[in-house]
């Protein structure tokens, strides 16, 4: 019998991001952006279309939201995003 582990896992190319996140990234946007960029790079290397990757990410966002938000709240969030899909459109907001 050898001392080698029974299971071996491929090290993800973005594995160092988690270490960096603890030391230099300060916002949720910073953390997510780094992971998305790493996922896009890995998907490109594996020839996975960005549309497919985006759908899987969207599924994960919905999963996270369902854990803490109502269906109506999620629906409102999605409708607001749909209303502002045009990047050339001014984004209207109300000041508190």
C-alpha positions in Angstrom: 0.0 0.0 0.0 1.3 3.5 -0.9 1.1 6.7 1.0 -0.5 8.4 -2.0 -4.0 9.9 -1.5 -6.9 7.9 -2.9 -8.4 11.0 -4.5 -6.5 13.7 -6.4 -8.0 17.0 -7.5 -6.9 19.2 -10.3 -5.9 22.5 -8.9 -8.1 25.3 -10.2 -6.3 28.0 -12.1 -7.9 30.6 -9.9 -7.0 28.9 -6.6 -4.7 31.8 -5.7 -7.6 34.2 -5.9 -8.9 33.1 -2.6 -5.6 33.8 -1.0 -5.5 37.3 -2.6 -9.1 37.9 -1.6 -8.2 37.6 2.1 -5.4 40.1 1.8 -6.2 42.7 -0.9 -9.8 42.5 -2.1 -12.2 44.5 0.0 -15.5 44.4 -1.8 -17.9 41.8 -3.1 -17.5 43.3 -6.6 -13.7 42.8 -6.3 -14.1 39.1 -5.3 -16.7 38.3 -7.9 -14.9 40.1 -10.7 -11.7 38.1 -10.0 -13.6 34.8 -10.1 -15.5 35.7 -13.2 -12.3 36.7 -15.0 -10.7 33.4 -14.0 -13.8 31.4 -15.1 -13.9 33.2 -18.4 -10.2 32.4 -19.0 -10.7 28.7 -18.1 -13.9 28.5 -20.2 -12.0 29.9 -23.2 -9.2 27.4 -22.7 -11.8 24.6 -22.6 -13.8 26.1 -25.5 -16.9 26.6 -23.4 -19.0 29.5 -24.9 -19.4 32.5 -22.7 -23.2 32.3 -23.2 -23.1 28.8 -21.6 -20.9 30.1 -18.8 -23.2 33.0 -18.2 -26.3 30.8 -17.9 -24.6 28.7 -15.3 -23.5 31.7 -13.4 -27.1 33.1 -13.6 -28.4 29.8 -12.2 -26.0 30.2 -9.3 -27.1 33.7 -8.6 -30.8 32.6 -8.6 -29.8 29.8 -6.2 -28.2 32.3 -3.8 -31.0 34.7 -4.0 -33.7 32.0 -3.3 -31.9 31.3 0.0 -32.7 34.7 1.4 -35.1 36.6 -0.9 -38.8 36.2 -1.8 -39.8 35.3 -5.4 -41.4 38.8 -5.7 -38.2 40.4 -4.6 -36.2 38.4 -7.2 -38.7 39.2 -9.9 -38.4 42.9 -9.1 -34.6 42.8 -9.3 -34.7 41.0 -12.6 -37.3 43.4 -14.1 -35.2 46.4 -13.0 -32.2 44.8 -14.7 -34.2 44.2 -17.9 -35.4 47.8 -18.0 -31.8 49.0 -18.0 -30.2 46.6 -20.5 -29.3 49.4 -23.0 -25.9 50.7 -21.9 -26.5 54.0 -23.6 -29.7 54.7 -21.6 -29.5 57.0 -18.6 -29.9 55.1 -15.3 -32.6 56.8 -13.3 -32.5 56.6 -9.5 -33.9 58.4 -6.5 -31.8 60.0 -3.8 -32.5 58.8 -0.3 
